Amino acid sequence: MWFRGASSALIISFLFSVCYRFYISNDINKIFDFDFLPFFLFIFFTTFISSMVLVYGRQIKYRIKRERGTIKWFDPSKGYGFLERDKGGDLFIHFASVSEMDRKFLKENTRVSYVVSHGSKGPQANQIKII
């Protein structure tokens, strides 16, 4: 997967650098009249950065999307509870949205991370994990 990201990033970086060079020089004959080292370094660093974004983009997006909060109360016999968001406000918690390993340990004042989703009765916390 990283090879596909790196190769596509290399092609994109090369095309971008050629277009940028044409924009600066405004002459097609002077596009490739420059030192090789700065061109190589530009291609290398842009390829590295763009390949990292392509490969790790989903993980970065997943971590940005998650929020944190504290359990206000949770009753396992009823199967629901509420948590207080760090941003402010409360969210509904359903027993099914808590990971199986963390269900035993949900108590008041437990720090959790979660993803906010919109259910039929408003926003609620899903994919809840204890921090």
N, C-alpha and C positions, 0 to 999 in steps of 0.2 A: 504494500500500500504506500509506503514512503517513497518507493522508486517511481510510482506513477505520479505522485504529488511533486517530486523533485523534477522529473522530466517535463511535466507540463509547466511547472514554474520556470524552468530554464528557458523554454520556448517563449513564454509570455515576457520574461525579463529581457530576452534578446530583442524581441520585437519592440518592446517599450523603449529600450535604450537606443535602437536605431531611429525610431520616431522622434525621440527626444533630441537626438543628435541632428536630425534633419530640421527640427524646429529651431534649434540654435543657429545652425549654419545657413539655412535657407537655400542650400545648393545641394543637389543630388550627388555631384561629383566629390563633394567634401565630406560625405557621410562617414567614410571609412578612413579619412586622413586624420588620425589622432594616435596618441600613445596607446599601447596595448595594455599596460598595467592598470591605469584607472578604469578602463573599459572592463577588464577582467574582474577587478575588485567590485565594481558596480554590479556586474552580472552575478558574481558569487554571492554577495550579500542579499541582493534582491531575491535570488533563487532560494537561499536559505530561509529568509523570512517568509516568503510566500509558501514554501513547502511546509514549514511548521504550521502556518495558519491552515493550510489544506488538510494536513494530517491531524492536528489537534483541535481543529475548529469546533467539532462536536463536543469535545470535553470542555472546552472553554465556555461554549454556549450553555452547556448543562450546568456548570458551576455558577455562572452568572444568574441563571434563571432561578436557582434555589434561594429561599429565604430562611431566616432563622427566627426562632421564638421560644417561648417558655410555656409549658403545660400549665394551664390554669386549674383545670380539674378534668379527670377522666375516670369513668366508672366502667370497668370491664364487664360487669354483669349486665349493664344496660347496652354496652357496645358503642358508646359515643362519649364525647366530651368537648372541651373548648381549649384553645390555646391563645396566648397573647402574643401578637406580632411585635417584633422589634420596631417596626415602622409605626405601630399604633393600631389599635383595634383588635377585635377577636375573630377567630376563625373556628368553624365547626370541624370536629374530627370524628370520623367514623372508624370503627374497629377494622374494617377491611382495608383501609388506606394505610395502616401501620404495618411495617415489615414484620414478618413472623418472628424473627429473633428478638425484636424490640417490644413485642406486645406485653411480655411479663414485667418489663422494667418501666413502663409508663406510670409515673407518679406526679404529684404536684411539684412544681418548680424544676422539672427536668428540661434541659436545653435540647431542642430538636431542630433539624433542618427539614424543609418541606417545599413542595411546589404548590402554588395556588392554582386551583381550577374553579371554574364556575359551574355549579350544579343547578338543579332545578329550583332550589330555594336560596340561591345566592352563592357567594364564594365559600370554598371549603379547602382544607389542606389535604393534599394527596402525597403519596410516596414519602411518608414520614419516617425519619431515621434519627435515632438518638446520637447526639454529638459526643 
